[in-house]
Each structure stands twice: as C-alpha cells, then as structure tokens.
Amino acid sequence: MEDASLILYEAMLELPGLYLVSNGDQTRTLHEVLAAGGSFEEALQRREREPDAPNYTPRIAGMLDLRGEEPQLALGILKANPADPARTDRTSFRPAPPPPGFGLGLTTYQGDGDPLPSFQGEPLWLPLQGDARAVLERYWKALDPDNRVALAVKRVPAAGGPGEILLRNRHG
C-alpha cells in the first residue's frame, strides 16, 4: 500500500447542523475549514483529484446544511483536467433541496474503461423511498457485484441531531 489515505478515511463527519460526506480524506479538510468559518468551496480549493494515475479518481463531496430556515445542499467534484491530468478541475453545485423521497448525488466514474472515465454532468436524482435499510439494499443491489466494496446510508432527522447510519460491505 503506497498511500493509506486513499483507502482509510472518515467518509462522514458532522458539525452542529452540518453533515459532510465524501469518497476520501477530503471529508476531514471540509470539517476543518467549515469549523474555522470557511466555505465548502474554499475547502475543496485546498484539495486535488487523487494521484492514482492513470485513473486520477475524482474526489466527490457533499454537504447538507440544516442551520438556516431551509436546508442547503452543496456537492463538489475534483477531477483531472482532460488536457493535462496534472491539473485539477473543480466543479461545485448548489442545487435546491429535492422533494421528499429523493436525493441528489455524484459518482466518481461514468461507466467502464481504461482509464476509467470521470463523472460528467449535473448531479443525479436518486430515489430514496422506504426506510434507510430499504435504500441501502436498493443501491447495494444496483452496484456491479464485481465492484462492490462498501456502502453507507445515513438518515438525518429533519430537525438535525444524530442520525442513523447503516453499513454494507462485500464481507456481509
């Protein structure tokens, strides 16, 4: 293992009224910058895409902010520039909150290939019908069995506070 930070990290962290998630150790950067009064976008400016050539895995992140009168969402993706993979393209999204029963998300890759093609486009609409266990199982079954590693679903109460986390991994 050359860089443990690429596989061992805190995928979900919280601050009062803020819920953070990512596919890498950038979750910690988000937490630190937001705790110091910075913004989601400022935190992502401090990071790069993963250094795992030739794929340069995109770093994706999300934030749910329940501190105001209306929930606020932020999603971001850091990926290799197609013309020069040594550079990182940064894209942030600030979509309106989806209606009940739906979520929004980003993925790291878009299909298969060599190298793997990075996600393109707008955030994906994700149906979230049922309880947290039903959502977890629906998305676990939707993953290609050869590429399943782990999946977590966190149910966050509308009023904030600690939520319920359900985990699934390839070992059971």
N, CA, C and O of each residue as an XYZ file, in Angstrom:
688
protein
N       0.851     -1.172      0.000
C       0.000      0.000      0.000
C       0.897      1.236      0.000
O       1.670      1.448      0.934
N       0.791      2.048     -1.049
C       1.616      3.244     -1.158
C       1.057      4.424     -0.386
O       1.814      5.156      0.251
N      -0.261      4.623     -0.432
C      -0.873      5.780      0.221
C      -2.150      5.332      0.924
O      -3.204      5.210      0.300
N      -2.045      5.090      2.230
C      -3.195      4.592      3.003
C      -4.364      5.574      3.008
O      -5.511      5.161      3.181
N      -4.092      6.871      2.820
C      -5.180      7.861      2.848
C      -6.171      7.653      1.710
O      -7.281      8.182      1.762
N      -5.795      6.896      0.686
C      -6.705      6.650     -0.426
C      -7.745      5.570     -0.106
O      -8.742      5.436     -0.816
N      -7.509      4.796      0.973
C      -8.484      3.757      1.310
C      -8.938      3.798      2.773
O      -9.935      3.166      3.121
N      -8.229      4.525      3.624
C      -8.610      4.639      5.039
C      -8.892      6.105      5.342
O      -7.977      6.929      5.351
N     -10.161      6.431      5.592
C     -10.531      7.823      5.820
C     -11.895      7.899      6.494
O     -12.625      6.909      6.549
N     -12.231      9.066      6.999
C     -13.544      9.335      7.581
C     -14.472      9.785      6.452
O     -14.340     10.899      5.943
N     -15.388      8.939      6.071
C     -16.266      9.259      4.943
C     -17.389     10.217      5.332
O     -17.897     10.948      4.482
N     -17.783     10.222      6.610
C     -18.860     11.089      7.091
C     -18.424     11.769      8.381
O     -17.945     11.118      9.309
N     -18.596     13.081      8.428
C     -18.317     13.860      9.642
C     -19.433     14.875      9.826
O     -20.162     15.195      8.888
N     -19.554     15.377     11.053
C     -20.606     16.351     11.371
C     -20.029     17.524     12.143
O     -19.031     17.406     12.854
N     -20.684     18.641     11.978
C     -20.554     19.822     12.823
C     -21.992     20.172     13.202
O     -22.916     19.665     12.566
N     -22.219     21.003     14.195
C     -23.613     21.322     14.535
C     -24.403     21.821     13.318
O     -24.105     22.875     12.757
N     -25.414     21.041     12.924
C     -26.266     21.401     11.798
C     -25.669     21.159     10.430
O     -26.320     21.444      9.425
N     -24.442     20.637     10.356
C     -23.781     20.364      9.081
C     -23.428     18.886      8.987
O     -22.881     18.307      9.925
N     -23.744     18.284      7.852
C     -23.462     16.874      7.625
C     -22.589     16.778      6.374
O     -22.967     17.258      5.306
N     -21.433     16.160      6.517
C     -20.435     16.107      5.442
C     -20.195     14.661      5.026
O     -20.195     13.756      5.860
N     -19.993     14.457      3.736
C     -19.700     13.128      3.218
C     -18.763     13.265      2.020
O     -18.843     14.236      1.267
N     -17.878     12.289      1.850
C     -17.025     12.295      0.665
C     -16.480     10.894      0.424
O     -16.696      9.978      1.217
N     -15.776     10.750     -0.678
C     -15.168      9.470     -1.016
C     -13.674      9.458     -0.712
O     -12.924      8.711     -1.340
N     -13.232     10.278      0.246
C     -11.815     10.299      0.589
C     -11.531     11.137      1.820
O     -12.444     11.582      2.515
N     -10.260     11.340      2.071
C      -9.875     12.079      3.273
C     -10.174     13.572      3.184
O      -9.875     14.316      4.118
N     -10.752     14.016      2.088
C     -11.176     15.418      1.987
C     -12.334     15.732      2.935
O     -12.633     16.901      3.175
N     -12.991     14.696      3.478
C     -14.039     14.940      4.471
C     -13.439     15.693      5.657
O     -14.058     16.613      6.190
N     -12.245     15.303      6.065
C     -11.567     15.965      7.186
C     -11.243     17.411      6.825
O     -11.403     18.299      7.662
N     -10.790     17.668      5.598
C     -10.498     19.038      5.166
C     -11.772     19.880      5.215
O     -11.748     21.012      5.699
N     -12.871     19.342      4.722
C     -14.157     20.058      4.788
C     -14.499     20.403      6.234
O     -14.866     21.539      6.535
N     -14.381     19.442      7.110
C     -14.703     19.633      8.526
C     -13.853     20.755      9.122
O     -14.378     21.645      9.791
N     -12.554     20.714      8.882
C     -11.643     21.710      9.461
C     -11.918     23.114      8.931
O     -11.954     24.074      9.700
N     -12.111     23.235      7.626
C     -12.343     24.551      7.030
C     -13.691     25.117      7.483
O     -13.776     26.294      7.835
N     -14.734     24.302      7.481
C     -16.047     24.777      7.908
C     -16.053     25.114      9.406
O     -16.697     26.081      9.812
N     -15.355     24.340     10.220
C     -15.275     24.628     11.661
C     -14.579     25.961     11.917
O     -14.865     26.631     12.909
N     -13.669     26.347     11.026
C     -12.947     27.612     11.154
C     -13.687     28.773     10.500
O     -13.158     29.883     10.451
N     -14.917     28.538      9.990
C     -15.710     29.608      9.393
C     -15.586     29.719      7.894
O     -16.147     30.641      7.302
N     -14.862     28.801      7.253
C     -14.711     28.835      5.804
C     -15.898     28.205      5.107
O     -16.864     27.792      5.748
N     -15.817     28.135      3.791
C     -16.920     27.612      2.980
C     -16.575     26.241      2.399
O     -15.421     25.812      2.397
N     -17.603     25.583      1.915
C     -17.463     24.302      1.224
C     -16.495     24.441      0.053
O     -15.576     23.638     -0.107
N     -16.714     25.467     -0.760
C     -15.864     25.670     -1.943
C     -14.418     25.981     -1.549
O     -13.484     25.524     -2.208
N     -14.233     26.754     -0.482
C     -12.876     27.055     -0.005
C     -12.155     25.778      0.403
O     -10.968     25.613      0.119
N     -12.861     24.885      1.059
C     -12.247     23.617      1.472
C     -11.805     22.815      0.265
O     -10.712     22.249      0.264
N     -12.645     22.756     -0.771
C     -12.295     21.977     -1.957
C     -11.140     22.604     -2.740
O     -10.430     21.901     -3.459
N     -10.946     23.911     -2.609
C      -9.813     24.570     -3.267
C      -8.474     24.076     -2.714
O      -7.442     24.199     -3.373
N      -8.497     23.529     -1.524
C      -7.267     23.058     -0.873
C      -6.886     21.644     -1.280
O      -5.842     21.136     -0.870
N      -7.722     21.009     -2.080
C      -7.516     19.604     -2.419
C      -7.358     19.413     -3.919
O      -7.670     20.306     -4.706
N      -6.873     18.245     -4.303
C      -6.675     17.866     -5.707
C      -7.398     16.545     -5.948
O      -7.860     15.902     -5.006
N      -7.494     16.142     -7.227
C      -8.007     14.808     -7.543
C      -7.021     13.809     -6.969
O      -5.907     14.185     -6.605
N      -7.408     12.543     -6.879
C      -6.498     11.553     -6.322
C      -5.311     11.358     -7.261
O      -5.439     11.541     -8.472
N      -4.158     10.989     -6.709
C      -2.943     10.846     -7.512
C      -2.762      9.446     -8.103
O      -1.630      9.030     -8.350
N      -3.838      8.724     -8.332
C      -3.756      7.324     -8.755
C      -3.797      7.182    -10.281
O      -4.761      6.649    -10.830
N      -2.761      7.656    -10.954
C      -2.690      7.552    -12.419
C      -2.857      6.086    -12.822
O      -2.416      5.206    -12.084
N      -3.466      5.800    -13.944
C      -3.967      6.704    -14.970
C      -5.421      7.142    -14.734
O      -5.952      7.939    -15.508
N      -6.079      6.626    -13.665
C      -7.493      6.944    -13.457
C      -7.710      8.312    -12.816
O      -8.712      8.973    -13.089
N      -6.779      8.736    -11.968
C      -6.947     10.002    -11.236
C      -8.371     10.076    -10.680
O      -9.165     10.933    -11.068
N      -8.666      9.164     -9.770
C     -10.012      9.068     -9.212
C     -10.523     10.430     -8.772
O      -9.858     11.120     -8.000
N     -11.698     10.827     -9.253
C     -12.281     12.090     -8.801
C     -12.604     12.029     -7.302
O     -13.009     10.991     -6.779
N     -12.420     13.137     -6.648
C     -12.837     13.270     -5.253
C     -14.214     13.939     -5.286
O     -14.382     15.018     -5.856
N     -15.177     13.288     -4.675
C     -16.517     13.843     -4.629
C     -16.877     14.130     -3.173
O     -16.417     13.442     -2.261
N     -17.695     15.143     -2.972
C     -18.065     15.536     -1.613
C     -19.459     16.139     -1.617
O     -19.928     16.671     -2.624
N     -20.105     16.042     -0.469
C     -21.413     16.638     -0.301
C     -21.583     17.222      1.085
O     -20.944     16.789      2.044
N     -22.462     18.221      1.174
C     -22.759     18.851      2.457
C     -24.252     19.131      2.525
O     -24.850     19.640      1.577
N     -24.837     18.791      3.657
C     -26.213     19.151      3.980
C     -26.131     20.122      5.145
O     -25.587     19.793      6.199
N     -26.672     21.319      4.953
C     -26.627     22.379      5.965
C     -28.049     22.622      6.467
O     -28.905     23.111      5.730
N     -28.287     22.275      7.731
C     -29.611     22.455      8.330
C     -29.634     23.615      9.316
O     -30.535     23.682     10.152
N     -28.675     24.526      9.247
C     -28.591     25.617     10.221
C     -29.557     26.760      9.936
O     -29.877     27.520     10.849
N     -30.023     26.906      8.722
C     -30.915     28.013      8.380
C     -32.367     27.587      8.370
O     -32.725     26.497      8.815
N     -33.199     28.490      7.844
C     -34.629     28.196      7.764
C     -34.928     27.091      6.759
O     -35.845     26.297      6.968
N     -34.164     27.033      5.674
C     -34.321     25.995      4.662
C     -33.031     25.210      4.539
O     -31.948     25.788      4.638
N     -33.121     23.901      4.326
C     -31.895     23.120      4.114
C     -31.130     23.634      2.889
O     -31.731     24.075      1.909
N     -29.818     23.570      2.959
C     -28.966     23.941      1.835
C     -28.095     22.738      1.478
O     -27.633     22.019      2.364
N     -27.874     22.523      0.191
C     -27.027     21.441     -0.288
C     -25.824     22.001     -1.021
O     -25.897     23.053     -1.657
N     -24.727     21.291     -0.924
C     -23.546     21.592     -1.733
C     -22.951     20.256     -2.162
O     -22.820     19.336     -1.355
N     -22.596     20.161     -3.424
C     -21.921     18.987     -3.965
C     -20.704     19.468     -4.729
O     -20.736     20.535     -5.343
N     -19.637     18.695     -4.697
C     -18.445     19.090     -5.427
C     -17.702     17.890     -5.972
O     -17.744     16.799     -5.404
N     -17.017     18.111     -7.089
C     -16.185     17.068     -7.685
C     -14.863     17.685     -8.120
O     -14.832     18.737     -8.758
N     -13.786     17.022     -7.771
C     -12.435     17.412     -8.163
C     -11.915     16.315     -9.073
O     -11.799     15.164     -8.652
N     -11.603     16.652    -10.306
C     -11.154     15.619    -11.232
C     -10.037     16.129    -12.124
O      -9.847     17.335    -12.278
N      -9.310     15.203    -12.703
C      -8.184     15.549    -13.568
C      -8.677     16.309    -14.794
O      -9.691     15.958    -15.398
N      -7.942     17.353    -15.144
C      -8.236     18.102    -16.356
C      -7.978     17.185    -17.551
O      -6.918     16.561    -17.614
N      -8.911     17.082    -18.500
C      -8.722     16.156    -19.622
C      -7.519     16.469    -20.502
O      -6.949     15.558    -21.103
N      -7.121     17.728    -20.592
C      -5.973     18.090    -21.430
C      -4.654     17.951    -20.682
O      -3.611     17.741    -21.300
N      -4.691     18.068    -19.355
C      -3.477     17.989    -18.548
C      -3.831     17.392    -17.187
O      -4.205     18.130    -16.276
N      -3.720     16.061    -17.031
C      -4.141     15.423    -15.788
C      -3.349     15.856    -14.554
O      -3.720     15.506    -13.434
N      -2.279     16.600    -14.738
C      -1.551     17.134    -13.585
C      -2.330     18.275    -12.933
O      -2.030     18.674    -11.808
N      -3.329     18.796    -13.643
C      -4.154     19.892    -13.123
C      -5.513     19.344    -12.691
O      -5.976     18.327    -13.207
N      -6.137     20.025    -11.747
C      -7.423     19.586    -11.212
C      -8.522     20.563    -11.588
O      -8.405     21.763    -11.341
N      -9.592     20.047    -12.186
C     -10.797     20.833    -12.433
C     -11.684     20.697    -11.202
O     -11.857     19.599    -10.673
N     -12.242     21.809    -10.750
C     -13.108     21.832     -9.577
C     -14.497     22.330     -9.994
O     -14.636     23.405    -10.578
N     -15.515     21.531     -9.684
C     -16.880     21.918    -10.001
C     -17.720     21.782     -8.737
O     -17.708     20.744     -8.076
N     -18.444     22.841     -8.414
C     -19.359     22.825     -7.271
C     -20.775     23.035     -7.759
O     -21.014     23.725     -8.750
N     -21.704     22.433     -7.051
C     -23.120     22.567     -7.336
C     -23.815     23.017     -6.059
O     -23.491     22.539     -4.972
N     -24.767     23.932     -6.186
C     -25.594     24.389     -5.061
C     -27.056     24.237     -5.459
O     -27.767     25.229     -5.622
N     -27.507     22.987     -5.616
C     -28.887     22.772     -6.060
C     -29.900     23.054     -4.954
O     -29.569     23.023     -3.769
N     -31.129     23.328     -5.359
C     -32.232     23.426     -4.398
C     -32.449     22.045     -3.794
O     -32.223     21.033     -4.458
N     -32.881     22.000     -2.552
C     -33.150     20.689     -1.954
C     -34.221     19.939     -2.749
O     -35.217     20.531     -3.164
N     -34.017     18.642     -2.959
C     -35.016     17.863     -3.690
C     -36.248     17.626     -2.825
O     -36.196     17.797     -1.607
N     -37.361     17.234     -3.451
C     -38.571     16.936     -2.676
C     -38.375     15.674     -1.834
O     -37.461     14.890     -2.091
N     -39.228     15.481     -0.834
C     -39.141     14.265     -0.015
C     -39.151     13.014     -0.893
O     -39.875     12.937     -1.886
N     -38.336     12.046     -0.504
C     -38.256     10.799     -1.249
C     -37.198     10.794     -2.330
O     -37.056      9.808     -3.053
N     -36.438     11.906     -2.455
C     -35.381     11.990     -3.459
C     -34.133     12.614     -2.851
O     -34.203     13.363     -1.877
N     -33.006     12.292     -3.440
C     -31.745     12.908     -3.076
C     -31.002     13.265     -4.345
O     -31.444     12.955     -5.451
N     -29.877     13.914     -4.173
C     -29.002     14.260     -5.293
C     -27.611     13.733     -4.986
O     -27.198     13.708     -3.827
N     -26.895     13.317     -6.003
C     -25.561     12.782     -5.760
C     -24.673     12.845     -6.976
O     -25.116     13.114     -8.093
N     -23.408     12.589     -6.725
C     -22.379     12.495     -7.759
C     -21.742     11.117     -7.652
O     -21.767     10.505     -6.585
N     -21.183     10.633     -8.727
C     -20.409      9.397     -8.695
C     -18.983      9.714     -9.114
O     -18.724     10.766     -9.699
N     -18.065      8.815     -8.821
C     -16.684      9.052     -9.213
C     -16.488      8.810    -10.703
O     -15.869      9.614    -11.401
N     -17.020      7.697    -11.177
C     -16.817      7.317    -12.575
C     -18.144      7.240    -13.318
O     -19.221      7.166    -12.727
N     -18.017      7.262    -14.630
C     -19.178      7.179    -15.514
C     -18.921      6.042    -16.491
O     -18.428      6.259    -17.598
N     -19.255      4.845    -16.078
C     -19.034      3.693    -16.938
C     -17.678      3.058    -16.714
O     -16.993      3.325    -15.727
N     -17.308      2.201    -17.670
C     -16.075      1.433    -17.579
C     -15.112      1.907    -18.657
O     -15.520      2.559    -19.618
N     -13.858      1.586    -18.499
C     -12.860      1.962    -19.493
C     -11.473      1.874    -18.912
O     -11.296      1.522    -17.746
N     -10.494      2.193    -19.723
C      -9.098      2.184    -19.290
C      -8.388      3.364    -19.939
O      -7.985      3.273    -21.099
N      -8.225      4.472    -19.215
C      -8.579      4.666    -17.810
C     -10.088      4.830    -17.629
O     -10.833      5.030    -18.588
N     -10.515      4.739    -16.363
C     -11.929      4.897    -16.042
C     -12.376      6.322    -16.346
O     -11.691      7.273    -15.970
N     -13.518      6.488    -17.023
C     -13.986      7.841    -17.351
C     -14.626      8.533    -16.136
O     -15.494      7.965    -15.473
N     -14.190      9.751    -15.860
C     -14.731     10.525    -14.739
C     -16.183     10.908    -14.985
O     -16.623     11.060    -16.125
N     -16.909     11.059    -13.891
C     -18.294     11.512    -13.938
C     -18.377     12.841    -14.690
O     -17.508     13.702    -14.553
N     -19.429     12.989    -15.478
C     -19.694     14.219    -16.228
C     -21.122     14.664    -15.963
O     -21.999     13.831    -15.733
N     -21.361     15.951    -15.991
C     -22.720     16.449    -15.968
C     -23.209     16.918    -14.621
O     -22.441     17.158    -13.690
N     -24.537     17.039    -14.557
C     -25.235     17.545    -13.372
C     -25.398     16.439    -12.342
O     -25.299     15.259    -12.679
N     -25.650     16.808    -11.078
C     -25.927     15.793    -10.058
C     -27.089     14.886    -10.474
O     -28.019     15.309    -11.162
N     -27.006     13.649    -10.043
C     -28.010     12.642    -10.356
C     -29.156     12.689     -9.348
O     -28.935     12.864     -8.149
N     -30.378     12.531     -9.847
C     -31.536     12.387     -8.972
C     -31.569     10.945     -8.496
O     -31.475     10.012     -9.293
N     -31.703     10.772     -7.178
C     -31.677      9.442     -6.583
C     -32.950      9.180     -5.794
O     -33.228      9.897     -4.833
N     -33.733      8.170     -6.172
C     -34.928      7.853     -5.383
C     -34.522      7.309     -4.015
O     -33.609      6.491     -3.910
N     -35.198      7.762     -2.986
C     -34.890      7.364     -1.609
C     -36.140      6.862     -0.893
O     -36.303      7.110      0.302
N     -37.019      6.164     -1.597
C     -38.245      5.675     -0.986
C     -37.930      4.547     -0.013
O     -37.030      3.735     -0.229
N     -38.710      4.528      1.074
C     -38.556      3.491      2.085
C     -37.670      3.955      3.225
O     -37.202      5.093      3.247
N     -37.448      3.054      4.174
C     -36.585      3.395      5.297
C     -35.118      3.279      4.876
O     -34.816      2.889      3.748
N     -34.224      3.617      5.786
C     -32.791      3.631      5.475
C     -32.309      2.258      5.010
O     -31.491      2.176      4.094
N     -32.798      1.182      5.620
C     -32.394     -0.180      5.220
C     -32.822     -0.469      3.790
O     -32.047     -1.044      3.026
N     -34.033     -0.088      3.409
C     -34.515     -0.321      2.043
C     -33.674      0.460      1.029
O     -33.353     -0.058     -0.041
N     -33.322      1.690      1.361
C     -32.484      2.500      0.475
C     -31.109      1.852      0.328
O     -30.593      1.734     -0.784
N     -30.518      1.434      1.439
C     -29.206      0.782      1.406
C     -29.248     -0.451      0.504
O     -28.383     -0.619     -0.356
N     -30.226     -1.295      0.689
C     -30.305     -2.530     -0.096
C     -30.557     -2.251     -1.581
O     -29.992     -2.927     -2.441
N     -31.400     -1.260     -1.885
C     -31.678     -0.919     -3.290
C     -30.383     -0.516     -4.007
O     -30.108     -0.988     -5.110
N     -29.601      0.348     -3.382
C     -28.386      0.820     -4.052
C     -27.277     -0.221     -4.016
O     -26.460     -0.270     -4.935
N     -27.225     -1.051     -2.988
C     -26.236     -2.132     -2.954
C     -26.493     -3.095     -4.122
O     -25.558     -3.500     -4.813
N     -27.747     -3.453     -4.333
C     -28.089     -4.366     -5.427
C     -27.855     -3.726     -6.787
O     -27.616     -4.442     -7.759
N     -27.916     -2.410     -6.889
C     -27.702     -1.719     -8.164
C     -26.226     -1.672     -8.563
O     -25.908     -1.467     -9.735
N     -25.326     -1.859     -7.599
C     -23.894     -1.824     -7.907
C     -23.463     -3.095     -8.633
O     -24.001     -4.175     -8.390
N     -22.496     -2.954     -9.516
C     -21.917     -4.110    -10.190
C     -21.273     -5.000     -9.116
O     -20.394     -4.539     -8.389
N     -21.697     -6.263     -9.007
C     -21.162     -7.134     -7.959
C     -19.631     -7.230     -7.942
O     -19.038     -7.411     -6.879
N     -18.988     -7.110     -9.105
C     -17.526     -7.182     -9.147
C     -16.859     -5.946     -8.560
O     -15.681     -5.986     -8.206
N     -17.606     -4.846     -8.454
C     -17.028     -3.594     -7.970
C     -17.562     -3.167     -6.601
O     -17.211     -2.090     -6.119
N     -18.383     -3.971     -5.982
C     -18.917     -3.632     -4.664
C     -17.801     -3.704     -3.621
O     -17.101     -4.710     -3.506
N     -17.654     -2.631     -2.877
C     -16.706     -2.617     -1.766
C     -17.459     -2.335     -0.475
O     -17.483     -3.171      0.428
N     -18.069     -1.167     -0.386
C     -18.832     -0.793      0.801
C     -19.833      0.288      0.428
O     -19.662      1.006     -0.557
N     -20.884      0.386      1.241
C     -21.914      1.397      1.037
C     -22.453      1.781      2.408
O     -22.655      0.922      3.267
N     -22.680      3.050      2.604
C     -23.266      3.539      3.851
C     -24.434      4.449      3.521
O     -24.391      5.211      2.555
N     -25.473      4.362      4.329
C     -26.626      5.250      4.232
C     -26.798      5.890      5.599
O     -26.782      5.208      6.624
N     -26.962      7.205      5.603
C     -27.188      7.912      6.855
C     -28.532      8.623      6.774
O     -28.779      9.410      5.861
N     -29.379      8.339      7.724
C     -30.671      9.012      7.841
C     -30.478     10.175      8.799
O     -30.115      9.976      9.958
N     -30.722     11.392      8.315
C     -30.551     12.599      9.123
C     -31.934     13.142      9.470
O     -32.734     13.401      8.571
N     -32.232     13.319     10.761
C     -33.532     13.893     11.134
C     -33.685     15.306     10.564
O     -32.718     16.066     10.522
N     -34.890     15.656     10.130
C     -35.144     16.970      9.533
C     -34.764     18.110     10.467
O     -34.381     19.183     10.002
N     -34.861     17.900     11.762
C     -34.515     18.939     12.733
C     -33.035     18.910     13.103
O     -32.598     19.681     13.957
N     -32.255     18.025     12.467
C     -30.841     17.895     12.799
C     -30.635     16.915     13.933
O     -31.566     16.222     14.344
N     -29.422     16.858     14.436
C     -29.089     15.928     15.505
C     -28.519     14.645     14.952
O     -28.405     14.471     13.738
N     -28.158     13.737     15.861
C     -27.534     12.491     15.410
C     -28.479     11.682     14.536
O     -29.686     11.638     14.772
N     -27.925     11.064     13.555
C     -28.723     10.267     12.640
C     -28.415      8.794     12.789
O     -27.639      8.379     13.650
N     -29.034      8.027     11.940
C     -28.855      6.579     11.909
C     -27.955      6.248     10.723
O     -28.202      6.707      9.608
N     -26.911      5.450     10.960
C     -26.011      5.043      9.887
C     -26.116      3.536      9.711
O     -26.005      2.774     10.672
N     -26.330      3.121      8.476
C     -26.363      1.707      8.128
C     -25.212      1.442      7.166
O     -24.952      2.242      6.268
N     -24.533      0.335      7.352
C     -23.379     -0.012      6.533
C     -23.570     -1.355      5.867
O     -24.250     -2.238      6.390
N     -22.967     -1.494      4.720
C     -22.931     -2.764      3.995
C     -21.577     -2.854      3.344
O     -21.088     -1.863      2.801
N     -20.943     -4.039      3.383
C     -19.686     -4.217      2.664
C     -19.666     -5.589      2.032
O     -20.548     -6.413      2.275
N     -18.668     -5.822      1.231
C     -18.636     -7.066      0.465
C     -18.468     -8.293      1.339
O     -18.627     -9.417      0.862
N     -18.153     -8.101      2.600
C     -17.954     -9.244      3.508
C     -19.214     -9.580      4.297
O     -19.193    -10.461      5.157
N     -20.321     -8.878      4.008
C     -21.566     -9.233      4.710
C     -22.399     -8.089      5.137
O     -23.460     -8.285      5.730
